């Protein structure tokens, strides 16, 4: 896009954001700016995203439909195409009090969590959000991010005994189970199991790796990936982790059986790949 054309395009879009009272027009103009690779477009959008009058025009409080669906649509390109620029912009928004209103903050946290690897500043923003009622939501986003900084924070959250153990057990099931074919997730599960936490929490980390029970979830929960999708290194780690878990005293019989089955599958897959 030539400079003059780009400037005109940017001016047209920012003019809409500045004066329009149509949520649909605002959503379209905002999402097009959010989809742009132009840093100036992102900067311009960021200025509006920090304006309460813009957010109120985008999602009017008196709209019969309610909610903040238009803001979610504007930020959707950040979720679909994460980048360091997205992280920078969202970090400028995430602690603004207007994003605590009407749960706008959840969309910003989701976009931040999509940027991999997560940096220290983003992790600190998640820590602050934990104190604002986003603990469970944050935990799931951090596990999905999967980068070292995110998983380190996730571990510390699971180790927080001021949070009820039942809630942490549920978060482990939801976070580890669908990603247990990834080595960093398995390494995290092993670390959690060695932290000396409450027995149900420790067992949840292990059973999320080796077992799967629909009874773990009140509603439809995640399902585990096939072990054949794991790398050789990951399969070898599973075998070693299984041996470590089997040495635990008073291991439930159901979990012990699940460990044996999983280790057998991992060994068979490695043997087949070696031929």
JOTATA-V176389 format. One line per field, one symbol per residue. ss: DSSP state (h for helix, s for strand, l for the rest). psi: psi as a letter, one per 40 degrees, with the letter a starting at -180 (. if undefined). A space follows every 10 residues. Layout:
ss: ???
psi: ???
This chain:
ss: llhhhhhhhh hhhhhhhhhl llhhhhhhhh hhhhllllhh hhhhhhhhhl lhhhhhhhll llllllllhh hhhhhhhhhh lllhhhhhhh hlllllhhhl hhhlhhhhhh hhhllllllh hhhhhhhhhh hhhhhhhhhh hhhhhllhhh hhhhhhhhll llllhhhhhh hhhhhhhhhl llhhhhhhhh hhhlllllhh hhhhhhhhhh lllhhhllll llllllhhhl lhhhhhhhhh hhhhhhllll llhhhhhhhh hhhhhhhhhh hhhhl
psi: hidddddddd dddddddddi ehdddddddd ddddeiehdd ddddddddee hdddddddgh dehddaafdd ddddeddddd giiddddddd deddehdeed hffddddddd ddeehhihid dddddddddd eeeedddddd dddddeiddd ddddddddeh eehidddddd dddddddefe ehdddddddd ddeeefiidd ddddddddde ihhdedhdah aiiiiideei iddddddddd dddddeehif hhdddddddd dddddddddd ddde.
